[in-house]
Amino acid sequence: MLFGLDGVEIGLIIVFLTLFSAILSGFPVAFAIGGAGVISFGIIAALDSAGLLIHQAIDTGSDAYSALVSSGVKPDLISIFRYPDLPRMAEPVFPQGWEYALDRNVSFIVNRINERVIAGQSIETLLAVLMFVLMGIVLERSKIANDLLTTMARVFGPLPGGLAVSIVVVGAFLAASTGIVGATVVTMGLLALPTMLRNNYSPELATGVIAASGTLGQIIPPSIVIVLLGTLAGDLYSAAQENRAIEAGCTDALTYLGEPAVVSVGTLFQAALLPGIMLAGLYAAYAFGFAMLNPSKAPAVELGASNNEPVTRGEAFTWFLGVPIGLIAGVMLLANVGVVGNQSTTVSSFSDIGEAASLRTNVSEDCQASMIELHGQEAWDTAIAQQAVIDSSGGATESTRLTPEEIEAARADLVASAAPIGTGIAILTVMLGLILAVARGVSPSADPMPLLVGAGGLVLGLLVDIIALGPLTTPGTTVVLMVIPWLIALWGCMHAVKRLSQNELIRVVFPPLVLIVAVLGSILGGITNPTPAAALGAAGAIMLAAYRKLKEQDRSPKVIIWSTLAVIVMILVGINFDLRINTDEVGFESWVAFFFAYAAYLYALFGLLFSCWILFKSGVLTPAVRETAKVTSMVFTILIASQLLNLVVISFGGEHYIQDFLKSFDNEFKVFLIVMLVLFILGFVLDFLEIIYIVVPIVGPVIYGGSFDPKWVTIMIAVNLQTSFLTPPFGFALFYLRGVAPKEVTTGHIYRGVVPFVLIQVVGLSILWFFPGIVTILPDLMN
């Protein structure tokens, strides 16, 4: 053996050194990765042909191996790491020759490109990357980030360390808007760092908080890192759990786990939300604590009020806190007592399938023992009892078509139990009521009559719903009966919006906040998947940027405002009316609603095209599209190149060798800790794209094949990559900041400034390690 090392170990070293040298060569990363794959394969093939690379494989024909298998040990669990004393035999790293390995690599890379880049299941999710990148770049180039920084600095500036806290808030805001770390760090470095230095902030605190807040885009949805990780995590978890189930003696993962082995990008977004908010809170708490201990290094700064009208503490409490909480709590209370609820009368034409036991019980003895070990004896006994009850009642029933009489009876039951107030009208009332309440709090000295009239319209709408509307009322009749209350309420809300627009904080924060809520809400709420939501975000960012440009040019933005209202109308019509016109019978109401919704769609499309034209004439759209194409092309090129490098590692047994090493540890936590440490170290020299596409597919079958929750595993990896993004001396966020920092800010300032935030990241990782419920609670509640 060369240097006393196994041939596979030497091959792994060659791949790593070649990749590291290629990245440091200055070539674009995407091409460096592909080139490293080709060069490393050539070197390994040449050494193998010369007989210098010898792999010491276990001799499967030996008596000791046969005895071990006969004792009940599964062949997949036998490795040189777990059983080092087994007889071995020397073989080349390419047992069938490098020519055969090359042929397989070429075939596999074509198939993988087709599956993961061109026409596979994950391509739709990967398209979300393009949309989120466009959304972030448009928002960044339209100077919306500048407005956010300025406004938040005015809000938090009077507090000790207020400017640093405002950076954290804006960083979290931009993370939820863009998901692009580099753009966020550079933007805040250019805009906020000079301001903080002028106000006598410590260079260490200023640079540290900017670099750390910029990396929140790694974890706070919609994060590109999570989108890319999610496309891999779903496949890795599904395949790994299927293998785990088979090794346990069960037929499939559903039988063994008692639930489908599925994880989606939308679920990962839900899982990432609380950890992202937690990290932002830890950053802000450190900045505030630093200012309290070192007031001269993080002084309070008065940058001017964000609201021209003074508001007393009592008024602020009443209208910003008391009334909103009262509205929301009141609706929730009415929902619990049955006053607010679903009024749908839709009845399925088929009966329900009989309930099944919590676990499958008709399994083999080996699978039964494995399931008891996994779920516990109590869960197994419960499933047995449930199955006995089902069997005694005739077994699981099949779904059958209901008769017209049964359908009418079921519909009558729904009508009889329907709530007096529909959920949709209650939600709309709360939303409009919040607008009226906040407007009153923003301008308490203004005439309250328009707002009171609007509130009266909301109350009148609720009364109409209780008295005149019922579950069997058609959507058209509902609109006719509710049009007067809604017009009264909208008239009051128009006055409210005018008052809200006079408040700088609301004027700056509210539009991008609505965009974020629309994008994330549609994903987290399960309304749609990330790709349509990303398209909505990109279109909304374009219209928002165009609105800003028109205001700068003193031109009327009414087209964009009406286009936004057209989108809202289109959504409301689609929710309340049946817009299917290709059925056998289409009612008059459906035709009217269809044409109304279609007209709203055309106007919204016109507004989007008009916004694109405004940004094109303003010189914003062209560079934004060019930058989006550059970033997206880089992502997809790295994806292809990393698949090539991955196949090279597989071809000489490197992937199997690493997985056998990890499987040799009996403790799952120890295995995961080793993987996390390796990812942390690799994060110093590799970008997150290379780690996701090269390293995660190799270690994924092991870390996703255990008992850990896949959501927790994925979020831990994402937070870990975020930590390596910050850690000196190679953290990428530090280089971004160094490129835009003033000359008086040294590299030493940046390094010393980020150290506390790296420790905070480690604390955050530790919290998630010991309290995984922070990751899983929101997906569990949403489901």
C-alpha positions, 0 to 999 in steps of 0.5 A, spaced: 500 500 500 502 506 498 504 510 504 501 505 508 494 507 506 488 504 503 487 505 496 480 508 497 483 513 502 489 515 498 483 516 492 479 521 497 485 525 499 487 526 491 480 528 490 480 533 496 487 536 494 485 536 487 478 540 489 482 545 494 487 546 489 482 548 483 478 552 487 484 556 489 486 557 482 482 562 481 477 559 476 470 560 476 468 555 482 463 551 477 468 549 472 473 548 478 469 543 481 468 539 474 475 540 472 477 537 479 473 531 478 476 530 471 483 531 473 482 527 480 479 521 476 485 521 471 490 521 477 486 515 481 486 511 474 493 512 472 495 510 479 490 504 479 493 502 473 500 502 475 498 497 481 499 503 486 492 503 489 490 497 493 484 496 497 484 491 503 477 489 502 474 483 506 474 476 504 467 474 503 469 467 502 473 466 508 470 462 514 470 467 519 466 472 514 461 466 513 461 464 521 459 472 522 453 472 517 451 465 520 451 468 527 445 473 524 449 479 522 447 482 516 452 483 510 451 490 510 453 491 517 459 488 516 465 493 514 473 493 516 471 498 521 467 494 525 470 488 524 478 489 523 480 482 524 476 479 519 481 476 513 482 481 507 484 480 500 487 486 496 484 488 490 484 495 485 480 500 487 477 499 480 475 492 480 473 492 473 478 497 470 478 504 470 475 504 463 468 500 466 468 506 471 469 511 466 463 508 462 459 508 468 460 515 470 458 518 463 452 514 463 450 516 470 452 523 469 447 524 463 441 520 467 443 525 473 443 531 469 436 529 466 433 527 473 435 533 477 437 539 472 432 538 466 426 534 467 426 530 474 421 531 480 426 536 483 426 541 477 420 545 479 422 546 486 429 548 483 425 553 479 424 557 486 431 559 486 431 563 480 424 566 482 427 568 489 434 570 487 430 575 482 425 577 488 432 579 492 436 582 487 430 587 485 428 589 492 436 590 493 437 594 487 430 598 488 433 601 494 428 598 499 433 596 503 436 603 504 429 605 506 428 600 511 435 601 514 434 608 515 427 607 518 429 602 523 435 606 525 430 612 527 425 607 531 431 603 535 436 609 535 434 612 541 435 605 545 442 603 548 445 599 542 439 601 538 443 602 531 446 595 532 439 592 534 436 595 528 441 592 523 439 585 526 431 587 525 433 589 518 437 583 517 432 578 518 427 582 514 432 582 508 433 575 509 425 573 509 425 578 503 431 575 499 435 569 502 441 572 499 447 572 504 452 576 499 447 581 497 445 582 504 452 583 507 454 588 502 448 592 502 448 593 510 455 594 509 455 600 504 449 603 508 449 602 515 457 601 517 459 608 515 453 611 519 455 606 525 462 609 525 460 616 525 456 615 531 462 612 535 460 605 535 465 600 536 468 597 529 468 590 532 460 591 534 458 594 528 462 589 523 460 583 527 453 585 527 452 586 520 456 580 518 452 576 523 445 579 521 447 578 513 447 570 514 440 570 517 439 569 509 441 562 510 436 560 515 430 564 515 425 562 509 425 563 504 432 561 504 435 558 498 440 554 502 433 550 505 430 550 498 437 546 495 437 542 501 430 540 501 431 537 494 436 533 496 433 531 503 427 529 501 430 523 496 435 522 501 431 521 507 426 517 503 431 512 500 435 511 507 429 510 511 427 504 506 433 501 507 433 502 514 426 498 514 428 493 509 434 492 514 429 491 520 426 486 516 420 490 514 417 491 507 417 498 507 418 505 511 411 506 511 410 499 515 416 500 519 415 508 521 408 508 521 408 514 517 410 516 510 418 517 509 417 524 506 420 531 507 418 537 503 421 544 502 415 547 505 415 543 511 423 545 512 421 552 511 416 551 517 421 548 521 426 553 519 422 559 522 423 559 529 430 557 529 431 563 525 427 568 529 431 565 535 438 567 532 436 574 530 433 574 538 440 572 540 444 577 536 439 583 538 440 581 545 447 581 545 448 587 542 443 590 547 447 587 553 454 589 549 451 597 549 449 596 557 456 594 559 459 599 554 455 605 553 461 609 550 462 603 544 454 603 542 451 609 544 444 611 543 443 615 537 437 620 536 436 620 528 429 623 528 422 621 529 418 616 524 412 619 526 410 627 526 404 626 530 406 624 538 402 619 541 401 617 548 402 611 551 395 610 553 393 611 546 399 606 543 397 601 548 389 601 546 390 602 538 396 598 537 395 592 542 389 592 546 384 593 540 388 588 535 388 583 541 381 584 542 379 583 535 383 576 534 381 573 541 374 575 540 374 571 533 378 565 536 373 565 542 367 565 537 370 560 533 370 556 540 363 556 541 361 555 534 359 562 532 364 563 527 366 557 523 365 553 516 359 554 512 361 549 507 356 544 504 360 540 500 359 533 501 363 527 498 360 522 493 364 517 497 363 514 504 369 514 509 374 509 509 374 505 516 379 507 521 386 503 521 390 501 527 396 506 528 401 501 526 401 495 521 400 489 525 400 483 520 408 483 519 413 478 520 416 476 527 423 480 525 419 486 523 415 486 529 421 486 534 424 491 530 417 496 530 417 494 538 424 496 539 422 503 535 416 505 537 415 501 544 411 495 547 406 500 549 405 503 542 405 496 539 400 493 544 395 499 542 396 498 535 394 490 536 388 492 540 385 497 535 386 492 530 382 487 534 376 492 535 377 493 527 377 486 526 371 485 530 367 490 527 368 487 520 374 489 518 377 495 515 371 498 510 372 500 503 370 507 500 363 506 497 359 511 493 353 514 496 346 514 494 343 521 492 339 520 499 345 519 503 348 525 500 342 530 501 342 527 509 349 529 509 348 535 506 342 537 511 347 535 517 352 540 515 347 545 514 344 544 521 351 545 524 353 550 520 356 556 524 352 563 524 358 567 521 363 564 516 370 563 517 372 568 511 367 573 513 370 573 520 377 573 517 376 579 512 373 583 518 379 582 523 384 584 517 380 591 516 378 592 523 386 592 524 387 597 519 382 601 522 385 600 529 392 602 527 390 608 523 387 611 529 393 609 533 397 613 528 393 619 528 389 620 534 388 627 533 385 626 526 377 626 525 375 619 528 368 619 524 371 616 517 374 610 521 368 609 526 363 609 519 368 604 517 367 600 523 360 600 523 360 597 516 364 591 519 359 590 524 353 591 519 356 586 515 357 581 521 349 582 522 347 581 515 351 575 515 348 572 521 341 574 519 340 574 511 346 569 509 346 561 510 350 555 508 345 555 502 346 562 500 349 562 493 356 566 492 352 571 488 347 573 493 352 573 498 355 579 494 349 583 493 347 582 500 354 584 503 356 590 497 353 595 502 356 593 508 363 592 504 363 599 501 362 602 507 367 598 510 372 600 504 370 607 505 373 607 512 379 603 510 381 608 504 381 614 509 385 609 514 390 607 509 391 615 507 393 616 514 397 610 515 401 612 509 403 619 513 407 614 518 414 613 515 415 606 519 408 603 516 410 606 509 416 603 509 415 597 512 408 595 510 409 593 503 415 589 503 412 586 509 405 584 506 410 581 500 413 577 505 407 574 509 404 573 502 410 569 500 411 565 506 404 565 508 402 561 502 408 556 503 407 555 511 400 555 510 400 549 505 396 553 500 401 552 495 408 549 494 415 554 494 415 555 486 408 558 485 410 562 491 417 564 489 413 567 482 408 571 486 414 574 490 418 576 484 412 579 481 410 583 487 418 585 488 417 588 481 411 591 482 413 594 489 420 597 486 416 600 480 411 603 485 417 606 488 420 609 482 414 612 480 414 616 487 421 618 486 419 621 479 413 624 481 408 620 477 402 617 479 402 609 481 395 608 481 396 603 475 400 599 480 395 600 486 389 598 482 393 592 479 394 589 486 387 590 488 386 586 482 390 580 484 386 581 491 379 581 487 382 575 483 383 571 489 377 573 493 373 571 487 376 564 486 375 562 493 368 564 493 366 562 486 366 556 482 370 558 476 370 551 472 366 553 466 368 546 462 363 542 466 356 540 463 352 545 467 355 552 468 350 557 472 350 564 470 353 566 477 359 562 475 360 565 468 359 572 471 365 571 476 369 567 471 369 573 466 370 578 472 376 574 475 379 574 468 378 581 467 382 582 474 387 577 471 388 581 465 389 588 469 394 584 474 398 582 468 398 589 465 400 592 471 406 587 472 408 588 464 407 596 466 412 595 472 417 591 468 417 597 463 418 602 468 424 598 471 427 597 464 426 605 463 429 606 470 435 602 468 433 597 474 430 591 470 436 589 465 442 589 471 437 585 475 435 580 470 442 579 468 445 578 475 439 573 476 441 569 470 448 569 473 447 567 479 442 561 477 447 559 472 452 558 477 447 554 481 445 549 476 452 549 473 455 547 480 449 542 481 452 539 474 459 539 476 458 537 483 454 531 480 460 529 476 465 529 482 460 525 486 460 520 481 468 520 481 468 519 489 463 513 488 466 510 482 472 508 486 468 506 492 470 512 496 462 514 498 461 506 501 468 507 505 466 513 508 459 511 510 462 504 512 466 509 517 460 512 520 456 506 520 461 503 525 459 508 530 453 505 534 451 512 537 447 516 532 449 522 536 456 521 535 455 520 528 451 526 527 456 530 531 462 528 527 458 530 520 457 536 523 464 538 525 466 536 518 461 540 515 463 546 519 471 545 517 469 544 510 465 551 510 471 554 511 474 553 504 467 551 500 461 555 499 454 552 501 453 550 494 459 545 494 457 542 501 450 541 499 451 538 492 458 534 494 458 532 501 451 531 503 449 526 498 455 522 501 453 522 508 446 523 507 444 516 507 447 515 514 445 521 518 438 521 514 437 513 515 437 513 523 431 515 528 433 523 527 427 527 525 429 529 518 427 536 519 431 537 525 437 534 521 436 539 515 435 545 519 442 543 524 446 543 517 443 549 515 445 553 521 452 549 521 453 552 514 451 559 517 456 558 522 462 557 518 460 562 513 462 567 519 468 563 522 475 567 521 479 566 517 475 564 511 468 565 513 465 568 506 461 573 509 467 576 512 470 577 505 463 580 503 464 585 508 471 586 507 470 588 500 465 594 502 468 596 509 472 603 509 479 603 510 479 605 517 476 598 519 481 593 519 481 585 518 482 585 525 476 589 527 472 584 523 475 578 525 474 580 533 467 583 531 464 576 529 467 572 534 462 573 539 457 572 534 460 565 532 459 563 539 452 565 539 451 561 533 454 555 537 450 556 543 444 556 538 446 550 535 447 547 542 439 549 544 437 546 537 441 540 539 438 539 546 431 542 544 429 539 537 422 541 539 424 548 537 424 545 530 419 541 529 413 544 533 411 549 528 410 543 522 407 539 527 402 545 529 401 546 521 399 539 520 
